[in-house]
């Protein structure tokens, strides 16, 4: 109790702190989650900058509703059609009796494809034609969201009277910069190397992360026996998550240190550079495992008899038969849920409370004295014990990473918008509580827009188009299925697709020492095993070379990427062009006011000329300010 | 002479018409082609709209200079390396003695590859690695041009005091619209079908054009014997050109008619719709033959023994061995030169003169009376005999089509910027002469920007990236050469590339009736002939099917398209973001003026308060307008 519950029993100073308690009741409560936020009140109490953040969060959450609905429909479509899916039916059909090549050297044995039945069926939930339509929808959704926000921002600018406000008016030189300028010689020598150092470090960190991740995945391999695969996958994803969260904190510090090295000129430029660097680092951190799973895992495996070995004798990881899409889904699901749960609950609720506790300890007051103080201290004195406001950047950053998850890999996980929506409904009220209850009232700052965050959002929604194109064409089996159906299938259906995706391998071609310990499988000797790839059979003139089908399907995949990217970009540009940036009523209003303003000026001028003509002095008529055009009575039509 | 030479002998009214005669001397003359245009003077005499057109034309022409220089260097690089080019050396080497399959059914005979030597060498001029770099450069050049223009426009806006000018202030309803609104019932019934009709007609015209062009190409085929190929190509290009020019005029009328059908609300919307439709039609008209040559010609030929026949028994046209790039070059060259020469000279100089002549005839005055009139008439009375001003749209349209030629197909014709530059240097002065001498002085119109033309330019420069990617990867032999060099070549060089691109055909597999009349060629019986394609040889298990090489090269081409498009787009966005839209000095100036303005208002307010406090009236101090902040003396610091 104590400081935490100051607002619960503060009926005595409710009227002294009216806005705040109103905000507490009408905004910072989970009970009002279905209501619009009182943006005007937030702006009044916290200033434009924080007001814009919550307005943006509101628009984003609102826009997530249709996306979630469509996402759930797509997922349900997947559920409904899972029994009609011919490829998974073929995998689950034990009559097909396909023997697969072992998944690791020596220790592993041959396995039956029918054991991959569960994964194949689950994969269909996320890998069906509806996903393609959904990712086109989500690309357009991102554009619509940006447009919707631009209009909302314009409206808020008008209502909050910011249309004439220039950002540069608040731009002051940083003290650190002025200090540096005095040491001019030193600076000039270093200024060129600085930027280089920054880039080198950022790049180095990225490389380091990728290699760590790859090593982690590889080392986890030998433990992965066929039947405990799912467990391993899940634990690997959780380990990833923990690494992500820990590194996130470290990277924040690195970004700050790098930006300080650069000595930017103004506070604004400092903030922008810091944000950009933090964004790059955190983004790479959050997305490396996902990108690895989506595009690299199982690509560079080699083939039976000629596997690719790295770091001594580690074989590169393979995917299950139905592609890496399922693992990508699990990773996305755990990252989104876990990151949100842990970061929200632990970091946003737990840490502030812990800090408050520590501060309380430091002040070395026993509870008696405290209660006494509580009675005697003024509201603003008590507020001093609350945590300081550290800026909006962590809040924005979290949301941008989430936006990335929702748009970038939506093709592989259509439930992402729903997860984001649920999180954000809580997030809004959580942030509200934090701002109202747990932090000192921040110094109000004016702002016309959300600044560099808008550019980052725009960049993400552009990147989303190409990433989704690659996920659909390379990670999912959409294109191979399509090609099989229209080119190779004897009857135009998907019957035989599974057989078509599997190449043949003669077990006598195993490299010495890599053949399985048990050459017998289920009682009979295996002579031919199958593996997922498009390669020539052992009896062709060029055994185990990539087959014509491989190249044809590769070409089809690439054509899909080009067509998808360009069609979606064209549609996005069209939507962008279709929706005007300024709402019609606002632009009309601005236009009207301009005309009124000119009219008033004209009147004023006329009055003055009249006054000069008549040689009479009328000081009362000049007493009104020309800055308030609407309050001016329009009466002195002609003199 | 007479009215044409009114300005040559008009020393008597030089001072009455000072701006115009100054413009005539300092601007509308070929002698000053190397000088900047007197934009301020143009704006003063013709108004902002025309001033902006010439400013834009000036910026465009200026930006063409570096593009031309690099283009010429790329061309010279092609010229310098033509003798080191291994593929053309191999084609020209008669020792290789490669017999090619006949180019038409029955009538044509076999031919030796060495006869294609000239074309192969010429192709290298435009199809070398430097072209790839040049097309990346041109994509960035287009972005730089747009940015440069935005900044110039901003500067002009500031100098011409247009920063506060809103476009919508001049937006009046069209009389035709108001007429239509009165016939409301009729309109409501038709409004939906109208747009549909418009789209249908536009689309129909496009389809009609494509089929006409295809038919024309096909019918010109039987005449094309190997040795008269170049002549046929050139005449075909000229015929194309004539069709383009004739249809251009017809399309202008169609676009106007379609837009009238739509009954747009305001003049501005009418103009924009008209421009957009005219642009689509004229653009399709100008680029159909080029697109056909670049992407369709020689693609759907079929193969020996199984040619693709259309419209009865016409075989689809093939390209020469070195690809269609050479023909594309000729077409681009003739279109650019011819369109510019004919449209400039004939339409822009000839027709106005012809019209003037006709008008003179109509007025039925003999030369005596005319000279008398010339003496007695006032300047403005004489000007009435000049042609009316028909708007800037034809001028802009011409330039946009040219911009399309320069950016869209620059990968296949690096001299395009040079041609455009030479044309524009003349064009500026030609337009200047026309505006000063041959047309009535237009009614000055205010404008803040170049309107829809900017969007069209932007669209073109975006389209240019993908079109160039396709030209490089599909029309040129760049990718096959690269793939051969790094994958198939035994020694890493291009030796053997020509042989690799040619498939084998067993002449006994010709369909009955399609084999050549002369089975003997140069004295020996041909058994195997070669054709340009990647297909299996007759002795393989699947004869004449597309080979693995075909699919691998196709995949490589597609990968190039994706990489090129995304890299260039990223670079363009980066350049766009790097260059601020408003020049630094202008934004500083605007900021300063804003502060001054606020200061003046504050002073004014203070003065008034002082006046009220002192109960004294000082009408002289309120006599100055607050709209002219800089002219205001800052003296009444405190009262």
Interface residues (C-beta under 8 A of the other chain):
Chain A: X166 X168 X169 X455 X462 X466 X546 X547 X548 X551 X552 X554 X555 X558 X559 X561 X562 X565 X566 X573 X577 X587 X591 X594 X601 X605 X608 X611 X612 X617 X618 X619 X622 X623 X625 X626 X627
Chain B: X166 X168 X169 X455 X462 X466 X546 X547 X548 X551 X552 X554 X555 X558 X559 X561 X562 X565 X566 X573 X577 X587 X591 X594 X601 X604 X605 X608 X611 X612 X617 X618 X619 X622 X623 X625 X626 X627
